[in-house]
Amino acid sequence: MKCCVISPYPPEECGIALYTSKLVAELIKHINIAILANNKNGLSNMSTESGVKIVRCWRRNNPLYPFQIMKGVLHEKPDVIHVQHEYLAYGVRKYAVLFPALLCLLRLAGKPIIVTMHSVLPKKELTRRFFALHGVGYRLAFVKRAFAILVTKLIGWLSHATIVHNCFMKATLISDYYFKKEKINVIHHGVDVPNPQIEEDKAKISLGLAGKKVVLFFGFIIPGKGLECLIKTFSMFLEEAPNATLMIAGEYHPRLSKENPSYMGTIERLINEKKLEKKVVFKNSFVPNEELHTYIAAADVIVLPYVDESIAGVSGALATCALFNKPVIATDIPRFAGEIKNGVNGILVKPKDEEQLRNAMTALMRDEDLRKKLGKNLRTSFLKRTWDKIALTTLQIYGLDT
């Protein structure tokens, strides 16, 4: 069997590209894969990495991307086509609405089309405020809402099967967009397996954090992730743990420079405003997977303080750190509430509640047994989601008997 996977792909720095690279690394062990990836200046149009054929045939923010991808599909002659979808993965909003045109063209190939939807927009969230917060502006909100609904419905009509990462996303597609439930498959986001050689003390030494208590936030930085709340809380938390360091391992999302440039520099300004230059380490660059594992290993507590509840999806950050035996504090929003049971395999706090977040951080730093318990339970609850298992489930959607 041969599959064409259509997706942004490294060195593109985005969550979808990372997800695809990890999934494909396991799929290639069972079937032939050709990745129809986005191209950037300086990259070869065709290459092979670890047995994966990479055809860089389309560009983000190009109105011709549906035709560029279709040309690649016709050349590769796959048995199945797997498309990774996120609303702005193929370009800003005026190009995102062309995604159904891509699916229409792919239907002409006469092969099964599977679409993984990494995010879903509940209808009730498509308000003027939603579009303003996401850099689209207040004007003509009803038109933008209509386009968002139409694009989502067309994905359901034009795909042969869809994949989402949790039951809430599936329920939303059924209730809000009238997807046929038999076409929706729930496959959890894959989790990383840590390198067993990474020990906490050695990881801290390698990062220059020996003897420190480390609070970690990692991932792409966008307004909805609540990092501002974490920094403000951490400035108060230092009264309880003066030896603590906040490590921010990540960078501003590459799309922000075009879509929300005013947000760039927000984190640096807040760190300076709170006089935390010696207590907060802001990486502000893309962190490769192996290096990221070292940051996670060095952490005493991981905090995911997201505040945006408007998009149904899952957290790639939570999936990345789940097997490291580390305690996680996250906000009580659908993205985390379906995965974390408060006090059992993590701690949930209200979004933007600095006092509650501070209390949770303090409780964990004071209680090593609680940290170990929550970290162990989180690992146990995610053990069945390693990438090899996710790949086998995906192959069943392709129609391959595993």
N, C-alpha and C positions, 0 to 999 in steps of 0.2 A: 504493500500500500504506500502511496505517496500523498503527502499533505502539503498544501501551500498555507503557510501561516502569514497572515497580513497584519503587520504591527510596526509601531516604532521599535527601534532596536538599538542596543549599545553600538557606538558610544553616545547615542542620544541619552540624556540624563532625565529620565522620568520614570514614574512607578510602573507604567505599562511596559516600557522597554525592559526593566529589570524582571518583572513578572514573566514576560515572554522568554527571556533568556534562560531563566531557571526551569521553566516548564519544558522548553525545547531540549535542554540538556538531558532530560529523562526520556522524552518522546523518541529521540533519535536512536535510543537503544532498541527500539521495537519497529520503527517504520522509517521510510525516507522522508526527509523534511527539506522544503525549500522555503526560506523566509523572504517574503517580499517586503523589504524594509525601506525606511525613509533614507534619502541620500543627503549628504552634506558636502560642502566643498572639501576636496582633498581626499575623499574616500573612493576606493575602487568600486566600480559599478557591480562587480561580481567577485566574491571571495568564498573561501571555505575555512571555517573555524571549528575545530573539534568534530569534524565530520558533518557539520551543518553547512549547507549551501546558502549563502546570503546574496540575494539579488536586490541591489539598491536601485529601485526603479521609480520611486515617487518622492515628492518633496512636500513638506508641510506648507500650508498657506499658499498652495498652488491650485487654481480652479480646475486644472487638468488631472488632479491626482486620481479620480475614478478611472479615467481612460489609461493612465500610466500603469495602474495596478492591473487592470483588465488585460492589457497587453502582456504583462508578466505572467498572468495566469494562463493565457493561451499558449505561451511559449513553454511553460513548465508541464502542462497537461496533468494536473493532479487528479487523484481519485476523490479527494475531499478538500474543502476550503474552510479554513478556520480564521475568522476575523476578530481581532481584539478591538473592542470599542470603549471609548470614553468620550464624552461630548466634545472635548477640545483636543483630542489626540491627533487629529489630522489637519488642524488649523484653527484659527480663531473663528468666532461665531459665523461669519459670512461664508466660511468654507465648511464649517461643521454641518450646515444644513444640506450639503451635497452628499452626505454619507448615504442616504437612501438611493441616490443615483448610482453609487458604487454597487450597492446590493442588486439593483436592477440589472446592471451590466453583468455581474457575476452569475445571475440566474441564467443568462444566455449560454454559459459554459456547460449547463446541464449536469452539474455536480452538486452534492449536498453542501449546504452553506451553514456553518455553525458560527454563531456570534457570541462571544463572551462579553457581557455587559458589566463593566467594572463599577459602574455607578448607575443609579436609577433616581429620577426626580419625581417624588410624590407630587401629585397635582396641587395639593393644598399649599405647597411651598412655593409655587410659581407665582409670586407676588411682585409688586413694584420693588419692595424692599429686597427680595431675593436677587433680582437682576441688578440692582444698585450695588449690593454687597459683592457681587461677582464680576464687577467691572463692566457691566453692560449698560448701566444707566437707567434712570426712571422712565425716560420717554418711550412712548408706544409699547408699554409693558404688555398690553393685551396681544399685540402682534407677536412679540417674542414668546409669550406663553403659547400662542397657537402653533408657532413653529416648533417649539420644544415638544409639544404633545404630538404633533404630526410626525416628527422625526422618530419619536419613540414607537408610535403605533406602526409605522412603516417597517421598523426593524422586526417587529413581531410578524407582520404579514409576509415579508420577503425572505426571512431566514427559515431554514428547515428545522433548526433547533437553536435554543439559546442556553447559555450557561450564566448563572449568577452565583454569588458567593454565600448567600444565606437565605433563610426562609422569609425574612422580612422583605427582601428585594423581590422574591418570587410573588409574595402576596400583593405587593404594590403593583407589579406588572399585570396581575390578573384583575385586581379591583379597579385600578385607575386607567389601564390601557387595554383591557380586554384581551390580553394574551391567552392563548389556549394553554391550559395548565400542563397538558401532556407534552408541550413543546419546550417547557422550561425545566432545566436540570440544575440542581443545587450541587455545586462542587466547591468545597471550601478553598480559600487561598492557601497555597502551599506554605510550609514552614521550613526554615533553615535548620540544618543539623550543625551544631557547633563543633568546632575543632576541639577534640578532647584534651589537646595539649595546652590550651589557653587557661591559665589559672589566674584568679583574681589578683593576687599580689604581684605576679609577674606582669600582668596587663597594666596595673597601675604604675609599676616602675617604668615600663616602656613608654608610658604617656607622661611621665614626669609628675605623677600624682601619688607617689608613695606616701602612705600614712594618712591620706585624705579620705574623707567620706564623700563619695561621688554620687551626685544626682545627675541623671542622664536624660536628655531629650535628643532624639535623632530623627532625621527625615528631611524632606524638602520643606522649606519655610514658606507658608502662605498665611494670609490673615486669619483664616478659620481654624488654625491649629492652637490658638490660645497661648502662644509663647509669651505674649506680653503679661498675661496673668501669672504665668510661672515665674517670670523674672521678678515681678513685684512681690509675689509670695516668698520667693527665695531670699529677698532682702530682709524680710521679717524672720524667716526661718533661721538665719544666721545667728540670731539671738540665742536660739536653742542649740545650734551646732556650728560654732565659730570656725571649726576645722573643715567645714564642708566646701566643696567646689561644685558649681553647676557647669556641666559639659554640654555644649550645644554642638552636636556633630551633624552638620548638614549645611546646605546653602539655600539662598532664595531660589524658588522654582524658576527655571530659565524663562518660562512664559511671562513672568511678572514684569520683565523689562518692557514688554509691549502692552500687556493687558492691564497692569496696575502699577505703573512706574512710581507712583507716589509712595508706595509701601516700602520700596527699596531704602535701606538704611534705618528703618524703624527700630530694629533690634539693637544696633550699635548705639543709637541715640538714647534708648531707654537704659542700656547698661551704663552709659556715661552719666545719665541723669540720676541714677540710683547709686552712683559711685561704686560700682561693682567690678571695675576693670581688673582687680586682682583676685576676684572671687568667681568670675564667670569666664570660661574659655569658649569663645565662639569660633568654631572651625571655619565657617563661611566658605566652604568648598565642597565639591562632590566627594563623598567618602566611598571608596571601593569596598566591595563586600568583605574581603578578608580583613581590611583595616577596621571596618565597622564592627566585626565580631570582637575585635580587641577592645573597642570602646564599651561594648555591651558586657564583656567579661569583667571590665574594670568597675562597673557600676554597682553601687549598693542598692540604689532605688532607681527605677525607670519611671518617668512621668510623661503621660500622653494627655495633655490638658485641652483637647480639642473643644471648640465651642460651636462649630457649625453643625447644626442638626438638620439642615435643609436637604442634604444629599444622602440617599440611602446607599450604603456601601460597607466595605470592611476596611480594616487598618492593615496595610502592608507592614507597618512598623511593629504592630503587635505580633503578627505572624513571624516576623524576622527574629524577635527576641524570645518567643514563647518557650523554646526548649533549653534556655540557658540557666534555668533555675533561679531567675531573678524576680523579685517582687515588682509588680506593676501597679501604679496608680493611674487611673484613667477617669474620664468624665462619664457621667451617666447619660449617655446619648445612644441611639440605636446602634451606631457603629461598634460600640463596646459592650453595651448591656446584654446583647445576645451571646457574648463570649465569656464575659467575666461575671462571676457570682460574688457579690460583695462579701468580703471577709472569708471567702473560701479559696478562690484562686487569684485574688487581686482585691484592690480597693477601688470603689467607685465614689466619685464626689460630684457635686453639682457643678455644671459649667460656670466659670467666672467667679466661683465662691472661694476667695482667697483664704478665708479663715478655715474652711473645711479642708482645703488642700494643705494648708500649713499643718493642721492637726494630724492629717494622714502621714505626711512626711516625718513629722516628729515621732509619731507612734512607731513607725517602721525603723527609724534610725536608732531608737532606744531599745528595740526588741529584736534581737538577732534570731530568736526562735520563730517569731512571726514572719520575718523575712524568708527564712528557710521553708517554712510551711507553705506560704503563698507561692513562692517560686516553684516548689516541688509540685504542688497541685496544678499550677498553670501548665507546667511541662506535661503532666499526666493527661490533662484534658485535650492537649494538642498533638499527642504522639501519633495519632492515626492520620495526620495531615502532612506527612513528609512528602517532598516533591515526587518521589518515586511512586507513592500511592496515588497522588493526584493525577499523575500521568496515566496510570493504568485505568482510572475511572474515566479520564478524558478519551482514551482509546475506545472505550465502550460506546461513547457518544458517536465516535467516528464509524461505528459499526464493526469494529475489530474484536473478535472474541479473545479475551485475555484469560 
